[in-house]
Amino acid sequence: MLRQNPETHEEAVDMVKTIFEQMGGTVLPPRRPGRKDKYELLTPERDAFMMDFENACLSQEWDNSKKQFPTGRLRHADAEWGAMIISQVFPHHSDVDFQEYQEWCENGGGDEWFQEEDEPEVKMEKRQVMKDTRCPGCGRGDDFCRCGSFDGGDGPGSVWWG
């Protein structure tokens, strides 16, 4: 139940947010101060931080027994997952905001746990490439085959067996 006459600034803001959400709006958390420009390159350190942040959210805040965590580039759009992430980002966490997390997901960020399974056509293409680059004799995937029959592009033989 909404209070008719909010007494504090926070109560007034909460009342406006509640009315906005009841009308179908979405209230996103604020952007953190000093956030880097989205066009700046993602460094390996920042990517590692984002993966650690997401894995911490998964291990500490998510219950897989109720619902399997979402994967893929649009996982932030899953209602339950998005709400959980929103509860963990700025202003609750000083180093990441929801918009940065969203952009990171959409650009393919995340470790192997959060990557979407390949489409069947992509899987077949990957298998064919692997088959074409393996030795027919011993099955090794490089020019260090054990049987000496690998054709690494420079003719039969391997670095080891010549």
GROMACS elastic network, one bead per residue, 0.5 to 0.9 nm:
[ bonds ]
;  ai    aj funct       b0    kb
    2     5     6  0.88365   500
    2     6     6  0.87106   500
    2    15     6  0.65957   500
    2    18     6  0.83767   500
    3     6     6  0.58966   500
    3     7     6  0.89641   500
    3    11     6  0.83412   500
    3    15     6  0.76986   500
    5    11     6  0.89891   500
    5    12     6  0.82634   500
    6     9     6  0.76229   500
    6    10     6  0.84316   500
    6    11     6  0.53604   500
    6    12     6  0.53521   500
    6    15     6  0.78364   500
    7    10     6  0.84931   500
    7    11     6  0.66082   500
    7    12     6  0.74543   500
    8    11     6  0.52458   500
    8    12     6  0.63877   500
    8    13     6  0.87670   500
    9    12     6  0.51078   500
    9    13     6  0.62349   500
    9    14     6  0.86140   500
   10    13     6  0.50887   500
   10    14     6  0.60721   500
   10    15     6  0.85241   500
   11    14     6  0.50259   500
   11    15     6  0.60887   500
   11    16     6  0.87103   500
   12    15     6  0.50582   500
   12    16     6  0.63420   500
   12    17     6  0.86657   500
   13    16     6  0.51989   500
   13    17     6  0.61648   500
   13    18     6  0.85786   500
   14    17     6  0.50586   500
   14    18     6  0.60453   500
   14    19     6  0.86148   500
   15    18     6  0.51425   500
   15    19     6  0.62542   500
   15    20     6  0.85738   500
   16    19     6  0.52097   500
   16    20     6  0.60770   500
   16    21     6  0.86055   500
   17    20     6  0.50268   500
   17    21     6  0.60936   500
   17    22     6  0.85468   500
   17    25     6  0.87185   500
   17    26     6  0.87694   500
   17    27     6  0.69110   500
   18    21     6  0.51494   500
   18    22     6  0.61082   500
   18    23     6  0.86557   500
   19    22     6  0.50563   500
   19    23     6  0.63272   500
   19    24     6  0.89179   500
   19    25     6  0.87492   500
   20    23     6  0.52112   500
   20    24     6  0.66934   500
   20    25     6  0.53485   500
   20    26     6  0.75247   500
   20    27     6  0.79035   500
   21    24     6  0.50876   500
   21    26     6  0.58852   500
   21    27     6  0.70423   500
   22    25     6  0.71306   500
   28    31     6  0.88324   500
   28    86     6  0.76609   500
   28    98     6  0.76268   500
   28    99     6  0.86771   500
   29    32     6  0.89760   500
   29    86     6  0.67102   500
   29    87     6  0.86168   500
   29    89     6  0.78126   500
   29    90     6  0.67655   500
   29    91     6  0.72948   500
   29    97     6  0.74873   500
   29    98     6  0.68393   500
   29    99     6  0.87608   500
   30    33     6  0.89104   500
   30    90     6  0.67424   500
   30    91     6  0.71045   500
   30    97     6  0.73452   500
   30    98     6  0.81366   500
   30    99     6  0.89520   500
   31    34     6  0.87930   500
   31    35     6  0.72661   500
   31    90     6  0.67638   500
   31    91     6  0.81786   500
   31    96     6  0.83718   500
   31    97     6  0.55466   500
   31    98     6  0.73884   500
   31    99     6  0.72407   500
   31   100     6  0.85689   500
   32    35     6  0.57312   500
   32    89     6  0.88375   500
   32    90     6  0.57892   500
   32    91     6  0.70388   500
   32    93     6  0.88355   500
   32    94     6  0.68475   500
   32    95     6  0.75199   500
   32    96     6  0.69590   500
   32    97     6  0.58554   500
   33    94     6  0.86513   500
   35    38     6  0.86801   500
   35    95     6  0.83902   500
   35    96     6  0.80774   500
   35    97     6  0.82647   500
   35   100     6  0.85387   500
   36    39     6  0.84329   500
   36    40     6  0.70534   500
   36   100     6  0.89333   500
   37    40     6  0.55320   500
   38    41     6  0.80401   500
   38    42     6  0.88549   500
   38   100     6  0.74735   500
   38   103     6  0.79069   500
   39    42     6  0.86725   500
   40    43     6  0.89435   500
   42    45     6  0.82015   500
   42    46     6  0.62821   500
   42    47     6  0.65077   500
   42   104     6  0.88445   500
   43    46     6  0.51828   500
   43    47     6  0.61842   500
   43    48     6  0.85437   500
   44    47     6  0.50446   500
   44    48     6  0.60534   500
   44    49     6  0.85550   500
   45    48     6  0.50802   500
   45    49     6  0.61715   500
   45    50     6  0.86751   500
   46    50     6  0.61480   500
   46    51     6  0.86033   500
   47    50     6  0.50974   500
   47    51     6  0.62226   500
   47    52     6  0.86028   500
   47   104     6  0.84157   500
   47   109     6  0.72556   500
   47   110     6  0.79969   500
   48    51     6  0.51160   500
   48    52     6  0.61338   500
   48    53     6  0.85325   500
   48   110     6  0.87926   500
   49    52     6  0.50457   500
   49    53     6  0.60368   500
   49    54     6  0.85968   500
   50    54     6  0.61339   500
   50    55     6  0.85233   500
   50    96     6  0.82166   500
   50   101     6  0.76688   500
   50   104     6  0.81150   500
   50   109     6  0.80470   500
   50   110     6  0.75726   500
   51    54     6  0.51426   500
   51    55     6  0.60451   500
   51    56     6  0.84691   500
   51   109     6  0.76443   500
   51   110     6  0.54880   500
   51   111     6  0.63081   500
   52    55     6  0.51108   500
   52    56     6  0.60016   500
   52    57     6  0.85626   500
   53    56     6  0.51489   500
   53    57     6  0.62755   500
   53    58     6  0.86895   500
   53    96     6  0.87845   500
   54    57     6  0.50745   500
   54    58     6  0.62060   500
   54    59     6  0.87072   500
   54    85     6  0.82996   500
   54   101     6  0.89437   500
   54   110     6  0.77724   500
   55    59     6  0.61070   500
   55    60     6  0.84484   500
   55   110     6  0.89556   500
   55   111     6  0.87205   500
   55   113     6  0.88308   500
   56    59     6  0.51765   500
   56    60     6  0.58254   500
   56    61     6  0.77573   500
   57    60     6  0.53781   500
   57    61     6  0.51615   500
   57    62     6  0.66758   500
   57    84     6  0.79686   500
   57    85     6  0.72093   500
   57    88     6  0.75346   500
   58    61     6  0.57693   500
   58    62     6  0.50277   500
   58    63     6  0.80141   500
   58    64     6  0.87229   500
   58    69     6  0.77670   500
   59    62     6  0.62776   500
   59    63     6  0.82338   500
   60    63     6  0.84593   500
   61    84     6  0.71992   500
   61    85     6  0.88804   500
   61    88     6  0.88959   500
   62    65     6  0.89748   500
   62    66     6  0.88548   500
   62    67     6  0.86462   500
   62    68     6  0.89647   500
   62    69     6  0.75972   500
   62    81     6  0.80975   500
   62    84     6  0.76590   500
   63    66     6  0.58258   500
   63    67     6  0.68482   500
   63    68     6  0.79504   500
   63    69     6  0.83247   500
   64    67     6  0.50399   500
   64    69     6  0.64114   500
   65    68     6  0.71083   500
   67    70     6  0.87517   500
   67    80     6  0.89889   500
   69    75     6  0.83996   500
   69    81     6  0.71341   500
   69   114     6  0.84518   500
   70    74     6  0.84324   500
   70    75     6  0.52144   500
   70    76     6  0.81880   500
   70    78     6  0.70301   500
   70    81     6  0.72053   500
   70   114     6  0.72456   500
   70   116     6  0.89086   500
   71    74     6  0.74517   500
   71    75     6  0.53229   500
   71    76     6  0.88763   500
   71   113     6  0.74630   500
   71   115     6  0.56480   500
   71   116     6  0.54176   500
   71   117     6  0.85397   500
   72    75     6  0.55750   500
   72    76     6  0.89141   500
   72   105     6  0.75772   500
   72   106     6  0.82511   500
   72   108     6  0.75721   500
   72   109     6  0.89695   500
   72   110     6  0.86222   500
   72   114     6  0.59747   500
   72   115     6  0.50164   500
   72   117     6  0.80002   500
   73    76     6  0.77719   500
   73   102     6  0.86947   500
   73   104     6  0.85298   500
   73   107     6  0.69020   500
   73   108     6  0.56759   500
   73   109     6  0.76261   500
   73   110     6  0.88169   500
   73   114     6  0.84670   500
   73   115     6  0.75839   500
   73   116     6  0.75524   500
   74    77     6  0.55185   500
   74    78     6  0.74729   500
   74   102     6  0.81033   500
   74   105     6  0.67007   500
   74   106     6  0.61918   500
   75    78     6  0.55287   500
   75    81     6  0.72321   500
   75    82     6  0.76667   500
   75   102     6  0.86369   500
   75   105     6  0.72602   500
   75   106     6  0.85989   500
   75   114     6  0.82719   500
   76    79     6  0.78642   500
   76    81     6  0.63691   500
   76    83     6  0.87436   500
   76    85     6  0.78025   500
   76    98     6  0.88498   500
   76   101     6  0.78528   500
   76   102     6  0.60220   500
   76   105     6  0.71029   500
   76   106     6  0.85972   500
   77    80     6  0.86980   500
   77    81     6  0.75484   500
   77    82     6  0.58927   500
   77   102     6  0.83642   500
   78    81     6  0.53557   500
   78    82     6  0.56379   500
   78    83     6  0.83240   500
   79    82     6  0.52301   500
   79    83     6  0.61007   500
   79    84     6  0.86446   500
   80    83     6  0.51717   500
   80    84     6  0.62220   500
   80    85     6  0.86839   500
   81    84     6  0.51180   500
   81    85     6  0.61823   500
   81    86     6  0.85545   500
   82    85     6  0.50949   500
   82    86     6  0.60163   500
   82    87     6  0.85743   500
   82    98     6  0.87402   500
   83    86     6  0.50397   500
   83    87     6  0.62682   500
   83    88     6  0.88814   500
   84    87     6  0.51503   500
   84    88     6  0.66669   500
   85    88     6  0.51019   500
   85    89     6  0.63355   500
   85    98     6  0.73430   500
   85   101     6  0.86077   500
   86    89     6  0.54442   500
   86    90     6  0.78818   500
   86    92     6  0.87917   500
   86    97     6  0.80817   500
   86    98     6  0.61742   500
   87    90     6  0.82667   500
   87    91     6  0.87028   500
   87    92     6  0.69683   500
   88    91     6  0.80926   500
   88    92     6  0.56019   500
   88    93     6  0.61551   500
   88    96     6  0.88555   500
   88    97     6  0.87034   500
   88    98     6  0.88478   500
   89    92     6  0.53859   500
   89    94     6  0.73694   500
   89    95     6  0.77948   500
   89    96     6  0.56255   500
   89    98     6  0.60404   500
   89   101     6  0.86284   500
   90    94     6  0.55556   500
   90    95     6  0.72301   500
   90    96     6  0.60193   500
   90    98     6  0.73329   500
   91    94     6  0.63861   500
   91    96     6  0.88506   500
   91    97     6  0.77979   500
   93    96     6  0.63371   500
   93    97     6  0.77121   500
   94    97     6  0.79380   500
   96    99     6  0.85032   500
   96   100     6  0.65938   500
   96   101     6  0.70590   500
   97   100     6  0.55058   500
   97   101     6  0.64110   500
   97   102     6  0.87809   500
   98   102     6  0.60183   500
   98   103     6  0.86020   500
   99   103     6  0.61765   500
   99   104     6  0.85025   500
  100   103     6  0.51967   500
  100   104     6  0.60708   500
  100   105     6  0.86376   500
  101   104     6  0.50564   500
  101   105     6  0.61955   500
  101   106     6  0.86474   500
  101   109     6  0.88674   500
  102   105     6  0.52175   500
  102   106     6  0.61944   500
  102   107     6  0.86489   500
  103   106     6  0.50951   500
  103   107     6  0.61525   500
  103   108     6  0.88185   500
  103   109     6  0.85737   500
  104   107     6  0.52487   500
  104   108     6  0.66325   500
  104   109     6  0.51450   500
  104   110     6  0.80296   500
  105   108     6  0.53014   500
  105   110     6  0.68153   500
  106   109     6  0.71458   500
  108   115     6  0.77072   500
  109   114     6  0.84019   500
  109   115     6  0.82385   500
  110   113     6  0.74976   500
  110   114     6  0.56033   500
  110   115     6  0.65892   500
  111   114     6  0.57485   500
  111   115     6  0.65928   500
  112   115     6  0.52525   500
  112   116     6  0.84889   500
  113   116     6  0.84760   500
  115   118     6  0.88453   500
  116   119     6  0.89399   500
  117   120     6  0.89877   500
  118   121     6  0.80278   500
  118   122     6  0.59449   500
  118   123     6  0.60232   500
  119   122     6  0.53113   500
  119   123     6  0.63222   500
  119   124     6  0.88340   500
  120   123     6  0.50689   500
  120   124     6  0.62664   500
  120   125     6  0.87013   500
  121   124     6  0.51768   500
  121   125     6  0.62601   500
  121   126     6  0.87133   500
  122   125     6  0.50603   500
  122   126     6  0.61774   500
  122   127     6  0.85999   500
  123   126     6  0.51492   500
  123   127     6  0.61851   500
  123   128     6  0.86840   500
  124   127     6  0.50660   500
  124   128     6  0.62116   500
  124   129     6  0.87256   500
  125   128     6  0.51279   500
  125   129     6  0.63136   500
  125   130     6  0.86833   500
  126   129     6  0.51650   500
  126   130     6  0.62166   500
  126   131     6  0.85964   500
  127   130     6  0.50730   500
  127   131     6  0.60837   500
  127   132     6  0.86024   500
  128   132     6  0.60843   500
  128   133     6  0.86544   500
  129   132     6  0.51057   500
  129   133     6  0.62926   500
  129   134     6  0.88125   500
  130   133     6  0.52740   500
  130   134     6  0.63108   500
  130   141     6  0.74039   500
  131   134     6  0.54728   500
  131   135     6  0.83396   500
  131   136     6  0.85799   500
  131   139     6  0.86909   500
  131   141     6  0.84934   500
  132   135     6  0.82335   500
  132   136     6  0.89700   500
  133   140     6  0.85650   500
  133   141     6  0.58600   500
  133   142     6  0.70750   500
  133   151     6  0.89383   500
  133   152     6  0.79783   500
  134   137     6  0.86724   500
  134   138     6  0.82355   500
  134   139     6  0.53690   500
  134   140     6  0.53931   500
  134   142     6  0.65203   500
  134   143     6  0.85776   500
  134   145     6  0.87159   500
  134   150     6  0.76937   500
  134   151     6  0.89612   500
  134   152     6  0.89881   500
  135   138     6  0.57990   500
  135   140     6  0.54453   500
  135   141     6  0.64266   500
  135   142     6  0.74794   500
  135   143     6  0.79725   500
  135   145     6  0.66341   500
  135   147     6  0.87157   500
  135   148     6  0.89580   500
  135   149     6  0.69692   500
  135   151     6  0.71779   500
  135   152     6  0.84808   500
  136   139     6  0.57049   500
  136   140     6  0.82529   500
  136   149     6  0.75770   500
  136   150     6  0.70327   500
  137   140     6  0.82957   500
  137   145     6  0.81834   500
  137   146     6  0.83834   500
  137   147     6  0.63216   500
  137   148     6  0.81125   500
  137   149     6  0.62202   500
  137   150     6  0.72272   500
  138   145     6  0.64847   500
  138   146     6  0.63396   500
  138   147     6  0.60543   500
  138   148     6  0.87264   500
  138   149     6  0.82833   500
  138   150     6  0.84236   500
  139   142     6  0.89747   500
  139   145     6  0.75958   500
  139   146     6  0.89020   500
  140   143     6  0.77611   500
  140   144     6  0.72509   500
  140   145     6  0.53899   500
  140   146     6  0.76210   500
  140   150     6  0.84884   500
  141   144     6  0.80683   500
  141   145     6  0.76684   500
  142   145     6  0.65671   500
  142   150     6  0.81570   500
  142   152     6  0.74500   500
  142   158     6  0.86356   500
  143   148     6  0.89181   500
  143   150     6  0.63056   500
  143   151     6  0.75100   500
  143   152     6  0.55855   500
  143   157     6  0.77519   500
  143   158     6  0.50059   500
  143   159     6  0.63183   500
  143   160     6  0.83256   500
  144   147     6  0.89846   500
  144   148     6  0.81838   500
  144   150     6  0.80027   500
  144   157     6  0.88040   500
  144   158     6  0.53977   500
  144   159     6  0.58526   500
  144   160     6  0.61018   500
  144   161     6  0.82131   500
  145   148     6  0.59596   500
  145   149     6  0.73439   500
  145   150     6  0.61283   500
  145   157     6  0.82622   500
  145   158     6  0.61433   500
  145   159     6  0.82945   500
  145   160     6  0.76722   500
  145   161     6  0.82209   500
  146   149     6  0.82266   500
  146   150     6  0.86797   500
  146   158     6  0.82263   500
  146   160     6  0.79040   500
  146   161     6  0.78585   500
  147   150     6  0.76515   500
  147   157     6  0.86909   500
  147   158     6  0.86316   500
  147   161     6  0.78457   500
  148   151     6  0.88376   500
  148   156     6  0.75539   500
  148   158     6  0.56558   500
  148   159     6  0.87434   500
  148   160     6  0.76540   500
  148   161     6  0.52617   500
  148   162     6  0.71806   500
  149   156     6  0.57578   500
  149   157     6  0.53232   500
  149   158     6  0.72790   500
  149   161     6  0.86725   500
  150   153     6  0.89445   500
  150   155     6  0.81742   500
  150   156     6  0.55110   500
  150   157     6  0.53371   500
  150   158     6  0.60453   500
  151   154     6  0.67660   500
  151   155     6  0.51814   500
  151   157     6  0.60652   500
  151   158     6  0.75186   500
  152   155     6  0.63505   500
  152   156     6  0.68091   500
  152   157     6  0.74773   500
  152   158     6  0.72689   500
  153   156     6  0.78831   500
  154   157     6  0.84224   500
  155   158     6  0.89205   500
  156   162     6  0.80554   500
  157   160     6  0.80534   500
  157   161     6  0.60701   500
  158   161     6  0.51706   500
  158   162     6  0.51250   500
  159   162     6  0.55509   500
